[in-house]
């Protein structure tokens, strides 16, 4: 093979992409990983729920992961993929074109946050989205849940969080709760603070409360929000992958799409770091039989990191 020809090109250097590259390299495939630099959990100070890595800053994972795959001869390229041609040719922003027998897309997703002053600024510190990732760190504290872009998810969070704290307030914001939903919250001991949220109150680099438009401030030391999960699926759509009714690339249980295989947050909304490292052998093995119809593979791994 020449310098620009590979068995597999992995697009994305998060937990899913790196783990898949590790397995493929150990199977003696010639692998390139394209790192576009985007890190969904870049705002988080620590990751949790990953055995032997609990409490580790995500930045350490991004340092140790590449070091491991480089030891197996993987080529790590810092660049952005602009498009993938059927065939397969992976085009980079710097003009380089990589030919490959398989492509594994592990581009992940991004969190779209509500336009409430203070939410984006505190994201990953005391504005959170996953109780399993962050609930233990704010246990027994006064916690708020704000419904905004994803009200059903926010309601689900509010019904889960009594496991971590008995002091919970749900802020419907612009969401109209049904009588049944209010009954559910009351049954779980969750107070409802009606009214539009104006801003988060922050003092001394710490969240102090949630201010409503009427000027009332509800003291809270942590807030959970339900973000919109937006897949980074432009490359998959460019390959003609089918989209399901919820707007996600349609896959089978192995991660195969109508034109490729998938992995990580790019193809499912609830991708955590420990999950992103889930069974990379199943993904990697799909590259062994180089007769798959479309031959594109996207990595579907995720892990419990914050956020």
Secondary structure by P-SEA (a helix, b strand, c coil): cccccccbbbccccaaaaaaaaaaaaaccbbbbbbccccccccccccccccccccccaaaaaaaaaaaaaaabbbbbccccccccccbbbbccccbbbbccbbbbcbbbbbbbccccccccccccccccccccccccccccbbbbbbcccaaaaaaaaaaccccccbbbbccccccccaaaaaaaaaabbbbbbccccbbbbcccccccccccccccccccbbbbbcbbbbccaaaaaaccccccccccccccccccccccccccccccccccccccccaaaaaaaaccccccccbbbbbccccccc
